[in-house]
């Protein structure tokens, strides 16, 4: 039986960065394509005419070339000729499984499939995705490997193994006989078809969650049914819920979880208090953001003889309330982290716990798990103790209030705060001397009205009060990890959930060093001992300059991502040999596990099996990634919403943060908002991409736009549905008329606007992201 699969017109591919074809290269690629055709259809046989038809070959000379290629493959024993004159893949030559990877649909016209353990992604044209969507796990067949010639790996999807998402968030468009849901996610390019009887109560321009019931093919759209209506597009609550749903993050608790939380007694039993070390008479306070509702850490200070001081780092004892096997435990595991959007916190635990029983509120007794240190005024640890405590906070400071005490020397607890600040500065200096890197990305904050509309954008400055708290949280996290390790018996070390951060990939670091060198900065990458020192020097140099946010964001992205693991790999960015997360169990599930493990070993327990904790670590790392992406999406949404209110002729200073063959990405310095100046809006010349030097070159004027250049821009268009913004270069003669269409959910052609880093918000600058 003969079958000709997936007819297509064969064409020579012209792509970014590819060298010009010569006849040898062209024939090699045709041969690879023909071989791949037989590999994919390895159970079938084909006439030469079938192969011509598949590749759309009509030219007589080209047919002859294809015939020669088929015979060469036969002579090379890659194909066998059957008695009826047809050809099929020779026995034992099939690539049975191909490669398995995850789809990154970066552009409407193509995607990359990233294969674990392989440096080179596989380029796949959208026509060859076989219905796969962004984030799907697929099997991909490589049919062109041009790496030896400085070209890329190309292939086609042969099977979708696992869907990355089953539900999609989008905006409804209702037509007479059907409806469409235009996806919010910028890497989903086609609408989802919905029958009118599957709309539920959704109305025109509602934000909805749609379940995919029929996956797309090459010729058919995906089909779905609306499972939840979030509200009208443009409404703040609807948009924030849509962002959570887009990343698979819940925004309400199941009834059984809420009930279990509400059933917990408010009062602390005296029997429980008597089991614990009592810190209620010792000066204790919290320092948190002004708008914080959950206070998961407190500091106690007791002055000792000889000028030494006892500092207690007290952490909410979440593990006391969240027991293994409970509904609260299952939900905490599922969420794994709290999510911090622009206008709200979506907690890991129900309010009864997160804002009440586990919140170290002032003037109330609270159960804690504590790390207590006897320190010299220079921060040397003389003694340490770990265990469960009961505390009573005397004061709730905001960062601003604590900073006022440090600046003025007056107010509540000035002596305690001053000494803590002195010790924190010493710890910080020592950390940098050991090789820690001073990563401090810009925190974007918004002034919002009662309806969540942005009235202004500002960046938050970190002062000594923030750094004071951070250093003592880092100290506790580090010492807990070291202490659990020290309790190990014999060669088998105690299982522990660590926060690990591996050394940066040398190639990525060299690329980053090459980039900043073009901006006048230097990083030493050959000697690992010099990386941190020169990186910190560069970050100090860039502070206060327009390119600061750009370079800091790129520096963070150059490094390996911190994650959770039972492997004792250390933390490169902090220069700690081993490090855990212990200090935020209200909002991080791995911290709950760290508390349980620490108590188990304090009780004399043997090391526990590592596999369940490694599984939980991987899950928590993935949930943390999704939460961070949702946070960035909410910031981006509010930035675009705010920029859409700007006067038509207002100019902004910006810096070029990306150069591509379709335009320039520019970050507006004042609001840390990024937009795109499209190539067709650079109307004064024809520009070409010089990829090696991160710049666009004007062919006639010789004008150059380079990564890091300062420019003046005006807003051309804002698209809330895609969280994207188009810009004009100010003074461009081609931009004499400005058009702005604020589309808060209106259908628009998809734009591939790729975010360049992301600003952090709220508490994320604390040890939560370390």
C-alpha positions in Angstrom: 0.0 0.0 0.0 1.3 3.4 -0.9 0.5 6.6 0.9 1.8 10.1 0.5 1.7 11.9 3.8 1.5 15.7 4.5 2.0 17.1 1.0 3.9 20.4 1.0 5.7 22.5 -1.5 9.4 22.0 -1.1 11.3 25.3 -0.7 14.7 26.4 0.2 14.7 27.9 3.7 16.2 31.4 4.2 16.6 32.1 7.8 18.4 34.5 10.2 22.0 33.8 10.5 22.2 31.2 7.8 25.2 31.2 5.4 24.5 31.4 1.6 23.8 28.1 -0.1 26.3 26.5 -2.3 25.4 23.5 -4.5 27.0 21.0 -2.1 25.1 22.3 0.9 21.9 22.3 -1.1 22.2 18.7 -2.2 23.2 17.6 1.4 20.0 19.3 2.7 17.8 17.7 0.1 19.3 14.3 0.9 18.7 14.8 4.6 15.1 15.8 3.9 14.4 12.8 1.7 16.0 10.5 4.2 13.9 12.0 7.0 10.7 11.5 4.8 11.5 7.7 4.6 12.3 7.6 8.3 9.1 9.2 9.4 7.1 6.9 7.1 9.3 3.9 7.7 6.5 1.3 7.6 5.5 2.4 4.0 7.1 2.1 0.6 7.0 4.9 -2.1 7.5 5.3 -5.9 9.9 8.0 -6.9 6.8 9.9 -8.2 5.4 9.8 -4.7 8.5 11.5 -3.4 8.2 14.1 -6.1 4.6 14.8 -5.2 5.4 15.0 -1.5 8.1 17.6 -2.1 6.1 19.4 -4.8 8.8 18.8 -7.4 7.7 19.7 -10.9 10.9 20.9 -12.6 12.4 18.1 -14.8 16.0 18.8 -13.6 15.0 18.8 -10.0 13.1 15.5 -10.5 16.3 14.0 -11.9 18.2 15.3 -8.8 15.7 13.7 -6.5 16.0 10.4 -8.3 19.8 10.5 -8.0 19.4 11.2 -4.3 17.1 8.2 -3.8 19.5 6.0 -5.7 22.4 7.3 -3.6 20.5 6.5 -0.4 19.8 3.0 -1.8 23.5 2.5 -2.6 24.4 3.6 0.9 22.0 0.9 2.1 19.8 3.5 3.9 16.9 2.5 1.6 15.9 -0.8 0.2 14.2 -1.4 -3.2 11.2 -3.7 -3.2 10.3 -6.1 -6.1 7.6 -3.7 -7.3 10.1 -1.0 -7.8 9.2 1.1 -4.7 11.6 2.2 -2.0 11.3 2.0 1.8 13.6 2.6 4.7 16.1 -0.2 5.1 15.6 -2.5 8.0 17.4 -1.3 11.1 17.8 2.2 9.8 14.6 3.7 11.4 14.9 6.3 14.1 12.2 4.8 16.1 11.6 7.4 18.8 13.3 10.6 17.5 13.9 13.2 20.2 11.6 14.2 23.0 11.3 17.8 24.1 9.1 20.7 25.0 7.6 23.2 22.5 8.5 26.9 22.8 6.3 28.5 20.2 8.2 31.8 20.0 6.7 33.1 16.8 3.5 32.5 14.8 5.6 31.0 12.0 7.9 28.7 13.9 8.8 27.1 17.2 11.7 25.6 19.0 11.7 22.2 20.7 14.1 22.1 23.6 15.5 18.7 24.3 16.8 18.0 27.8 20.5 17.3 27.9 21.0 18.8 24.4 22.4 22.3 23.8 20.8 22.9 20.4 17.1 23.4 20.2 15.2 21.9 17.1 13.7 24.5 14.8 10.2 23.5 13.7 8.0 25.5 11.3 4.5 25.9 12.5 3.1 23.8 9.6 5.2 20.9 10.9 4.0 21.1 14.6 1.3 18.5 14.0 -1.2 20.4 16.2 1.3 20.8 19.1 0.9 24.0 21.2 3.3 25.9 23.3 4.6 23.9 26.3 3.5 20.6 24.9 5.9 17.7 25.2 6.4 16.1 21.8 8.5 13.7 19.8 10.4 15.5 17.1 12.1 14.0 14.1 15.2 15.9 12.9 15.5 16.1 9.1 18.2 18.7 8.7 21.3 19.0 10.8 23.3 21.9 9.6 25.4 22.4 12.8 28.6 21.4 11.0 28.0 24.3 8.6 27.1 26.8 11.2 23.4 26.3 10.6 20.7 25.0 12.8 18.9 21.8 13.7 15.6 21.5 11.9 12.8 19.0 12.3 9.1 18.2 12.5 6.8 17.0 15.3 5.8 13.4 14.8 3.7 12.9 18.0 2.3 14.9 20.8 3.2 13.0 24.0 1.7 15.3 26.7 -0.3 18.5 26.6 1.2 21.4 28.5 -2.2 22.9 29.2 -5.8 21.6 28.9 -7.4 25.0 29.7 -6.8 28.3 28.1 -7.7 31.8 29.3 -9.0 34.3 26.7 -11.6 36.8 25.5 -14.9 35.8 23.9 -16.0 37.0 20.5 -19.5 35.9 19.6 -20.5 35.5 16.0 -24.0 34.5 14.6 -23.3 30.7 14.5 -20.3 30.2 16.7 -17.9 31.9 19.1 -14.2 32.3 19.3 -11.9 32.6 22.4 -8.8 34.7 21.6 -6.1 33.4 24.0 -4.4 35.8 26.4 -1.1 33.8 26.3 1.2 35.4 23.8 2.5 32.1 22.5 -0.9 30.8 21.5 -1.6 32.3 18.1 -4.9 30.8 17.0 -8.4 31.3 18.5 -10.3 28.4 20.0 -13.7 27.6 18.3 -16.6 27.3 20.8 -20.2 26.2 19.9 -22.8 28.6 21.1 -24.3 26.0 23.4 -20.9 25.6 25.0 -20.6 29.2 26.0 -22.4 28.9 29.3 -23.2 32.4 30.6 -20.3 34.1 28.7 -21.0 37.4 26.9 -19.2 39.3 24.3 -15.7 40.4 25.5 -15.9 38.4 28.7 -12.7 36.9 30.0 -13.2 33.1 30.3 -11.5 29.8 30.9 -12.1 27.4 28.1 -11.4 23.7 28.2 -10.0 22.3 25.0 -12.1 19.3 23.9 -10.7 18.9 20.4 -7.0 19.6 19.7 -6.0 21.5 16.6 -4.7 19.9 13.5 -3.0 21.3 10.4 -6.4 22.1 8.9 -8.7 22.6 11.9 -8.8 25.0 14.9 -8.9 23.8 18.4 -12.4 23.4 19.9 -13.4 24.0 23.4 -16.1 24.7 26.0 -16.3 27.6 28.5 -15.9 26.3 32.1 -15.7 29.6 33.9 -16.5 33.3 33.3 -14.1 35.6 35.0 -15.7 38.9 34.1 -15.5 41.6 31.4 -12.1 42.2 29.7 -10.5 45.3 31.2 -12.1 44.8 34.6 -9.2 44.7 37.2 -10.5 41.6 39.1 -11.2 39.8 35.9 -7.8 40.5 34.5 -5.9 39.5 37.6 -7.9 36.2 37.9 -7.2 35.7 34.2 -3.5 36.0 34.8 -3.7 33.4 37.6 -5.7 31.1 35.5 -3.3 31.5 32.5 -0.5 30.1 34.6 -2.6 27.4 36.3 -2.6 29.2 39.7 -5.6 28.9 42.0 -7.3 32.0 43.4 -9.8 30.4 45.9 -9.6 27.5 48.4 -11.7 24.4 48.2 -14.4 24.3 50.9 -12.9 21.4 52.7 -9.6 23.3 53.1 -11.3 26.4 54.4 -13.3 24.3 56.9 -10.3 22.5 58.2 -8.6 25.9 58.8 -11.6 27.4 60.5 -11.9 24.4 62.8 -8.4 25.1 64.3 -8.7 26.6 67.9 -7.6 30.2 68.2 -6.1 29.8 71.7 -2.7 28.2 72.4 -3.2 25.3 74.8 -1.1 25.8 78.0 0.2 22.2 77.5 1.7 23.2 74.1 3.2 26.4 75.5 5.0 24.5 78.3 6.8 22.2 75.7 8.5 25.2 74.2 11.3 27.6 75.1 9.5 30.8 76.3 10.6 34.1 74.6 7.6 36.1 75.6 9.5 38.3 78.1 12.3 39.2 75.6 12.1 42.2 73.3 10.7 41.1 70.0 9.5 42.9 66.9 8.7 42.4 63.2 9.8 44.5 60.2 7.7 44.1 57.0 6.3 46.1 54.1 3.7 48.7 55.2 0.9 46.8 53.4 1.9 43.3 54.6 -0.8 41.2 56.3 1.3 38.1 57.1 4.2 38.5 59.4 6.2 35.2 59.2 9.4 36.3 60.8 10.4 38.3 64.0 13.6 39.2 65.7 14.2 39.2 69.4 17.1 41.0 71.1 18.6 40.4 74.5 21.8 42.1 75.6 24.4 39.9 77.3 27.6 40.4 79.3 30.8 41.5 77.6 28.9 43.4 74.9 27.5 40.3 73.3 23.9 39.9 72.2 21.4 37.1 71.8 19.5 37.4 68.5 16.5 35.2 68.0 15.2 34.7 64.4 11.6 33.5 65.1 9.6 31.9 62.2 5.9 31.1 62.3 5.4 27.4 63.3 3.3 26.5 60.3 4.2 22.8 60.6 2.4 22.7 64.0 -0.9 23.6 62.3 -0.3 21.9 58.8 0.0 18.2 59.5 0.9 15.6 57.0 -2.1 14.0 55.3 -4.4 16.9 56.2 -6.4 18.9 53.6 -4.3 21.9 54.5 -1.2 19.9 53.7 -2.5 18.7 50.4 -3.4 22.3 49.3 -0.1 23.7 50.6 1.7 21.2 48.5 -0.4 21.8 45.4 0.1 25.6 45.6 3.7 25.4 47.0 4.0 29.2 47.2 2.1 32.4 47.7 1.7 34.5 44.6 2.2 38.3 44.7 0.4 40.2 42.0 0.4 44.0 41.6 -2.8 44.5 43.7 -3.1 41.4 45.8 -1.5 38.4 47.5 -2.8 34.9 46.7 -1.7 33.0 49.8 -0.5 29.5 50.1 -2.6 29.0 53.2 -6.1 30.1 54.1 -6.5 33.4 55.8 -7.2 31.8 59.2 -3.6 30.7 59.2 -1.7 33.1 56.9 -3.2 36.3 58.5 -4.0 35.1 61.9 -2.7 32.0 63.7 0.6 31.9 61.8 1.1 35.6 61.5 3.4 37.0 64.2 1.1 39.9 65.0 2.0 42.4 67.8 0.8 42.0 71.3 -0.3 38.3 70.8 1.3 35.1 71.8 2.4 33.0 68.8 4.0 29.6 68.2 7.3 29.8 66.5 10.3 27.7 65.3 13.4 29.7 66.1 17.1 29.9 65.4 18.8 31.7 68.3 22.4 33.0 68.1 24.8 34.5 70.6 26.8 37.0 68.7 29.6 39.4 69.3 29.1 43.0 68.1 31.1 42.1 65.0 28.8 39.2 64.1 30.8 36.2 65.2 28.6 33.3 66.3 29.6 32.1 69.8 26.6 29.8 70.4 23.5 28.7 68.5 20.2 26.9 69.4 17.4 25.6 67.2 13.9 24.6 68.4 10.3 25.4 69.0 9.3 28.5 71.0 6.5 30.7 72.1 6.9 34.4 71.5 5.1 37.7 72.0 5.9 40.5 69.5 6.1 44.0 71.1 6.1 46.1 68.0 5.2 45.8 64.3 7.5 48.0 62.3 7.1 48.9 58.6 10.4 49.2 56.7 9.9 52.9 56.6 9.3 53.2 60.4 12.4 51.0 61.2 14.5 53.1 58.8 13.3 56.3 60.6 14.6 54.9 63.9 17.9 54.0 62.3 18.3 57.4 60.8 17.2 59.5 63.8 18.3 57.3 66.7 15.0 57.9 68.4 11.7 56.1 68.6 11.0 52.5 69.7 14.0 50.2 70.4 16.7 52.4 68.9 19.5 50.6 70.7 18.4 47.2 69.5 17.8 48.2 65.9 21.2 50.1 65.7 23.1 47.0 67.0 21.3 44.7 64.6 22.1 47.0 61.7 25.7 47.1 62.7 25.9 43.3 62.8 24.0 43.0 59.5 26.4 45.3 57.7 29.3 43.2 59.0 27.6 39.9 57.8 26.9 41.5 54.4 30.5 42.7 54.0 31.9 39.2 54.9 29.4 37.6 52.4 30.7 39.7 49.6 34.3 39.1 50.5 33.6 35.3 50.3 32.3 35.8 46.7 28.6 36.6 47.0 27.1 38.6 44.1 25.1 41.8 44.8 22.0 41.2 42.7 19.4 43.8 43.4 16.9 44.2 40.5 14.5 47.1 40.3 11.2 46.8 42.3 8.3 48.3 40.4 5.4 49.6 42.4 2.1 51.1 41.4 -0.2 53.7 42.9 -3.7 52.3 42.2 -7.2 53.8 42.6 -10.1 51.9 44.3 -10.8 50.1 41.1 -7.2 48.9 40.5 -6.4 51.5 37.8 -2.8 52.6 37.9 -2.3 56.3 38.8 1.5 56.2 38.8 4.6 53.9 38.7 7.6 54.2 40.9 10.6 52.1 41.8 11.3 51.2 45.4 14.6 52.0 47.0 16.1 49.4 49.4 17.6 50.9 52.5 19.3 49.5 55.7 16.0 48.3 57.2 15.4 46.0 54.3 19.0 44.7 54.3 19.0 44.2 58.1 16.1 41.8 57.9 17.6 40.1 54.8 21.0 39.4 56.5 19.4 37.7 59.6 17.1 35.6 57.4 20.1 34.5 55.3 22.0 33.7 58.5 19.2 31.5 59.8 18.7 29.8 56.5 22.4 29.1 56.2 22.9 27.9 59.8 19.9 25.6 59.7 21.3 23.8 56.6 24.7 23.5 58.2 23.2 22.3 61.5 21.1 19.5 59.9 24.2 18.4 58.0 26.3 18.4 61.2 23.8 16.0 62.8 24.4 13.4 60.2 25.7 10.0 61.4 28.3 8.3 59.4 28.8 8.6 55.6 25.1 8.9 54.8 24.2 12.6 55.3 20.8 13.6 56.5 18.2 14.3 53.9 17.4 18.0 53.7 15.6 20.3 51.3 18.3 22.8 50.1 18.0 26.0 48.1 20.7 25.4 45.5 22.2 27.8 43.0 24.8 26.3 40.7 27.8 28.0 39.0 26.9 29.9 35.8 27.4 28.3 32.4 30.7 29.6 31.1 29.4 30.1 27.5 26.4 32.2 28.7 28.7 34.1 31.0 31.1 34.9 28.2 28.2 36.1 26.0 27.1 38.4 28.8 30.7 39.6 29.3 31.0 40.3 25.6 27.8 42.3 25.6 28.6 44.5 28.6 32.1 45.1 27.2 30.4 46.9 24.3 28.8 49.2 26.8 32.2 49.9 28.5 32.1 47.4 31.4 34.3 44.5 32.2 33.7 41.1 33.8 36.4 38.5 34.3 35.1 35.0 33.3 38.3 32.9 33.0 39.0 32.7 36.7 35.9 31.6 38.7 37.3 33.3 41.9 37.2 36.6 40.0 33.7 36.3 38.6 31.9 37.6 41.7 34.4 40.4 42.4 34.3 41.8 38.9 30.5 41.3 38.6 30.0 43.3 41.8 32.4 46.0 40.6 30.4 46.2 37.3 27.1 46.4 39.1 28.4 49.2 41.3 29.6 51.1 38.2 26.2 50.8 36.5 24.2 51.9 39.5 22.1 55.1 38.8 22.7 54.9 35.1 19.9 54.5 32.5 21.2 51.0 31.6 21.1 49.8 35.2 17.9 47.9 35.1 18.8 46.3 31.7 22.2 45.1 32.9 21.0 43.9 36.3 18.1 41.9 34.7 20.5 40.4 32.1 23.0 39.5 34.8 20.3 37.7 36.8 19.2 35.8 33.6 22.8 34.9 32.8 23.1 33.0 36.1 21.7 29.5 36.7 18.2 29.7 38.3 18.0 28.9 42.0 15.9 25.9 42.8 15.0 23.4 45.5 16.8 20.0 45.8 17.9 17.4 48.3 21.3 17.6 46.6 23.9 19.5 48.6 25.2 21.7 45.8 25.7 25.0 47.6 24.6 28.5 46.6 26.9 30.3 44.1 25.1 33.7 44.2 25.3 33.9 48.0 28.7 32.2 48.3 27.3 29.7 50.9 28.5 26.1 51.0 25.0 24.9 51.9 21.8 26.8 52.2 18.1 26.1 53.0 14.8 28.0 53.0 13.6 28.0 56.6 12.3 31.5 57.2 9.0 31.8 55.2 6.8 28.7 55.8 3.6 30.8 55.5 4.3 31.4 51.8 6.8 28.6 50.8 6.1 24.9 51.1 9.8 23.9 51.1 10.2 25.8 54.3 7.5 23.7 55.9 9.5 20.6 54.9 12.7 22.1 56.3 10.9 22.7 59.7 9.7 19.1 59.8 13.1 17.7 58.9 14.9 19.9 61.4 12.5 18.8 64.2 12.9 15.2 63.2 16.7 15.4 63.5 16.5 17.4 66.7 14.4 14.5 68.1 17.3 12.1 67.2 15.7 10.7 64.1 17.6 8.9 61.4 17.9 10.2 57.9 14.7 9.9 55.9 14.3 8.6 52.3 15.3 11.4 49.9 13.0 10.6 46.9 9.7 12.1 48.2 11.5 15.3 49.2 13.2 15.5 45.8 9.8 15.2 44.1 8.4 17.9 46.3 11.5 20.1 45.6 11.0 19.8 41.8 7.3 20.5 42.1 7.9 23.5 44.3 10.6 24.9 41.9 8.1 24.6 39.1 5.3 26.3 41.0 7.7 29.1 42.0 8.5 29.6 38.3 4.9 29.9 37.4 4.2 32.3 40.3 7.1 34.5 39.2 5.8 34.6 35.6 2.3 35.5 36.8 3.8 38.3 38.9 5.7 39.7 35.9 2.5 39.4 33.8 0.5 41.5 36.3 3.3 44.1 36.4 3.4 44.2 32.6 -0.3 44.5 32.4 -0.4 47.5 34.7 2.6 49.1 33.0 0.8 48.9 29.6 -2.5 50.1 31.1 -0.7 53.1 32.6 1.2 53.9 29.4 -2.1 53.9 27.5 -3.2 57.0 29.5 -0.2 59.1 28.5 -0.7 62.3 26.4 -0.3 61.6 22.7 2.8 63.8 22.1 4.7 63.0 25.4 8.3 61.9 24.9 10.1 59.5 27.2 13.8 58.7 27.6 14.5 55.0 27.0 17.3 52.5 26.4 17.5 49.9 23.7 17.1 46.5 25.4 16.9 44.3 22.4 17.6 44.3 18.6 15.9 41.8 16.3 15.2 41.5 12.6 11.7 43.0 13.2 12.6 46.0 15.3 14.0 47.5 18.5 12.9 46.8 22.1 13.1 49.9 24.2 12.7 50.2 28.0 11.3 53.5 29.1 13.5 54.5 32.0 10.8 56.4 34.0 8.4 53.5 34.2 10.6 50.5 33.5 8.1 49.6 30.7 9.2 47.9 27.6 7.9 48.3 24.1 8.7 47.6 20.5 9.7 50.0 17.7 8.8 48.0 14.7 11.1 47.8 11.7 8.4 49.3 9.4 8.2 52.3 11.7 11.9 53.0 11.1 10.9 54.8 7.9 14.0 56.9 7.3 16.0 54.0 5.9 16.2 50.2 5.3 17.8 48.6 8.4 19.5 45.2 8.6 20.4 43.3 11.8 24.0 42.9 12.7 23.5 40.1 15.2 27.1 39.7 16.3 27.3 43.4 17.4 23.7 43.7 18.8 22.7 46.5 16.4 20.7 47.6 13.4 22.5 49.3 10.5 20.9 51.8 8.1 21.9 50.9 4.5 21.7 54.4 3.1 22.2 56.7 6.1 24.6 54.4 7.9 22.7 55.2 11.1 23.3 52.7 13.9 20.9 51.6 16.7 22.8 49.5 19.3 21.9 47.5 22.3 22.2 49.9 25.3 21.7 53.2 23.2 19.7 55.9 24.8 16.7 57.0 22.7 13.6 59.2 22.9 10.3 57.5 22.2 6.6 58.1 22.0 3.8 55.6 22.5 2.2 54.5 19.3 -0.1 51.8 20.5 -0.9 49.8 23.6 -2.6 46.4 23.5 -3.8 45.2 26.9 -5.0 41.8 25.6 -1.4 41.0 24.6 0.3 43.1 27.3 2.3 44.8 24.6 3.2 48.3 23.5 4.4 49.7 20.2 6.6 52.8 20.2 7.8 55.4 17.8 11.2 56.9 17.9 10.7 60.6 18.7 11.6 62.9 15.8 11.2 60.1 13.2 9.9 61.8 10.1 7.8 58.7 9.3 5.9 59.0 12.5 4.1 62.3 11.9 0.7 60.8 12.8 0.3 59.0 16.0 -2.3 56.3 16.4 -3.1 54.7 19.7 -5.7 52.0 20.1 -6.0 50.9 23.7 -7.4 47.4 23.3 -8.5 46.1 26.7 -9.5 42.7 25.3 -10.2 43.6 21.7 -9.0 41.1 19.1 -5.7 42.0 17.5 -3.1 40.3 15.4 -0.7 38.6 17.6 2.6 40.2 18.3 5.7 38.3 19.4 6.8 40.7 22.1 9.4 39.0 24.3 9.9 40.3 27.8 13.5 41.2 28.6 13.8 40.2 32.3 11.3 41.4 34.8 11.1 43.8 37.7 10.5 42.4 41.1 7.8 43.5 43.5 7.2 43.6 47.2 8.9 40.9 49.3 10.7 39.2 46.4 13.9 41.1 47.0 14.1 39.4 50.4 15.5 35.9 50.8 12.4 34.5 49.2 14.1 34.5 45.7 17.6 33.5 47.0 
